[in-house]
């Protein structure tokens, strides 16, 4: 279950020392380390968002999202939704690498 931060928390300090801004893509989670990137997917509609853990949450919810993150996955109207939370790891491949193999003719 996921919920989102109320607007009255706008400007207050979070556990990592930053101030909460309702338009940032951050969240509060019980177990993951501060600074961890998480992919949160709304099970009902399939929309997902990548957020950074900036705070700790308490209560029955697994994760609390910022207003912008909740809006991105469509849980503003409901207030609470079932979500899937996965650790997000960015692919660090070779930039601008051509995935398509080019076959060259052999020379005599």
C-alpha positions as CSV (number, residue, x, y, z in Angstrom):
1,X,0.0,0.0,0.0
2,X,1.2,3.4,-0.9
3,X,0.0,6.9,0.0
4,X,1.4,10.4,-0.6
5,X,2.6,13.4,1.5
6,X,0.1,16.1,2.3
7,X,0.7,19.6,1.1
8,X,1.2,20.9,4.6
9,X,4.6,19.2,4.8
10,X,5.9,21.4,1.9
11,X,9.2,23.0,3.1
12,X,9.9,20.7,6.1
13,X,13.2,18.9,6.5
14,X,13.4,15.2,5.6
15,X,15.6,12.5,7.1
16,X,18.3,13.1,4.5
17,X,18.5,16.8,5.3
18,X,16.8,18.2,2.2
19,X,13.6,20.1,2.3
20,X,10.4,18.5,1.0
21,X,9.1,20.0,-2.2
22,X,5.8,18.7,-3.6
23,X,7.0,18.7,-7.2
24,X,10.1,16.6,-6.6
25,X,10.2,12.8,-7.3
26,X,11.0,11.5,-3.8
27,X,9.6,9.1,-1.3
28,X,9.8,7.7,2.2
29,X,10.4,4.0,2.7
30,X,10.9,1.8,5.8
31,X,13.7,-0.5,4.7
32,X,15.7,0.9,1.7
33,X,18.7,3.2,2.4
34,X,18.4,6.9,2.0
35,X,19.4,7.9,-1.6
36,X,18.3,4.6,-3.1
37,X,16.4,4.8,-6.4
38,X,13.1,2.9,-6.5
39,X,10.7,2.1,-9.4
40,X,7.1,2.3,-8.1
41,X,4.4,0.8,-10.3
42,X,0.6,1.3,-9.7
43,X,-0.8,-2.2,-10.1
44,X,-4.3,-1.0,-11.1
45,X,-3.2,1.0,-14.2
46,X,0.4,-0.1,-14.9
47,X,1.9,3.5,-14.6
48,X,5.3,3.7,-13.0
49,X,7.7,6.4,-11.7
50,X,11.3,6.4,-10.5
51,X,11.8,8.1,-7.1
52,X,14.6,8.6,-4.6
53,X,14.3,7.6,-1.0
54,X,14.7,10.8,1.1
55,X,12.8,10.0,4.3
56,X,11.6,7.2,6.6
57,X,7.9,6.3,6.9
58,X,6.0,4.9,9.8
59,X,2.6,3.2,10.1
60,X,1.0,0.6,7.9
61,X,2.1,1.9,4.6
62,X,5.2,0.5,2.8
63,X,6.0,3.7,0.9
64,X,4.9,7.4,1.0
65,X,5.3,9.3,-2.3
66,X,5.7,13.0,-3.0
67,X,2.7,14.7,-4.6
68,X,4.4,14.8,-8.0
69,X,5.2,11.1,-7.9
70,X,1.7,10.2,-6.8
71,X,0.2,12.3,-9.6
72,X,2.5,10.6,-12.1
73,X,1.1,7.1,-11.3
74,X,-2.5,8.2,-10.7
75,X,-3.2,7.8,-7.0
76,X,-4.2,11.4,-6.1
77,X,-7.9,10.8,-6.3
78,X,-7.8,7.5,-4.4
79,X,-5.3,8.6,-1.8
80,X,-4.0,5.1,-1.3
81,X,-3.2,2.4,-3.8
82,X,-1.6,-1.0,-4.2
83,X,1.9,-0.6,-5.8
84,X,4.9,-2.8,-6.7
85,X,8.2,-1.4,-5.4
86,X,11.5,-2.5,-7.1
87,X,15.0,-1.2,-6.7
88,X,15.9,0.7,-9.8
89,X,19.4,0.3,-11.3
90,X,20.3,2.3,-14.3
91,X,21.8,0.5,-17.2
92,X,25.4,1.5,-17.6
93,X,26.3,0.4,-21.0
94,X,28.5,1.9,-23.6
95,X,27.0,5.2,-24.7
96,X,26.1,5.5,-28.4
97,X,27.0,1.9,-29.0
98,X,25.5,0.6,-32.2
99,X,23.5,-2.5,-31.2
100,X,23.1,-3.6,-34.8
101,X,26.0,-5.6,-36.2
102,X,27.3,-4.5,-39.5
103,X,28.7,-7.3,-41.7
104,X,31.5,-6.3,-44.0
105,X,32.6,-8.3,-47.0
106,X,36.0,-10.0,-46.8
107,X,38.8,-8.6,-48.9
108,X,41.1,-10.8,-51.0
